[in-house]
Amino acid sequence: MRKFIYFSLLFSVLLLSSCKSDKEGSVGTNESLTVSNSEVQGQTASDIINSEAQEPLGPVTKIKFKSDTYDYGKVMEGKVVEHDYVFTNEGEEPLLLKNVKASCGCTTPSWPREPIAPGASGKIHAAFDTNGRGAVGGAVQSKTITVTGNFEGGTLQLTLKGLVDKKEDPNAPKPVSPK
C-alpha cells in the first residue's frame, strides 16, 4: 500500500512538472525528476500539489490593493457585510487571478475571471453572512480571503474583520441575584 502511495505521489509530481513551460510558450526540455522517500514521507498528495501551486507559472506581474484589510466596525447579527477590495495590475504582463478562496463558508468571494491588463484595475467582492456569528456585546470576527494568481509571491491574503453584536433574548432566563 505504501509503495502505491509513493508511486502515486511521484506520478503526480512528474505530471505537474511536465506541464510547466517557459515565458515564450515553447515546450520545456526533457528533464528528469527524482523524488526520494524522505522528501515525500509524511506529506499528502495535496501538500505536494499545493506547495507547487503557490509558485506562479508563466509571466509574473505585480498586484497592488488599495487596502488588504476591511474593518466593518460593529454590526448586528443577520446583516450581510459586503466589501470590494480594489486592486491595480502594476506589472507589465496581464494579471490572472487563478483562485480566490474564503477561510469559511460564511464568506463568499467573487472575482474577475478575465485577464486584467497592465495598468488596469479590478475588484474582488466579498460578502460575509453574520447569521449565527454574533454575541451579546459583540463577537470579534476575522475572515481571510486567499488570492492565488500570477503575481509576485503567487498568493496573498485579504482580511475582513469587525464585531457582530446580538440582541439579548427576552425569553432567556434572567440571572438570579443573591439576597
Secondary structure, DSSP 8 states (H G I E B T S, - for coil): -HHHHHHHHHHHHHHHHHT---TT------------HHHHTT--HHHHHHHHHTS--S--B-EEES-SEEEEEEEETT-EEEEEEEEEE-SSS-B-EEEEEESSTTEEEE---S-B-TT-EEEEEEEEE-TT--BTT-EEEEEEEEEEESBTTSEEEEEEEEEEE----TTS-------
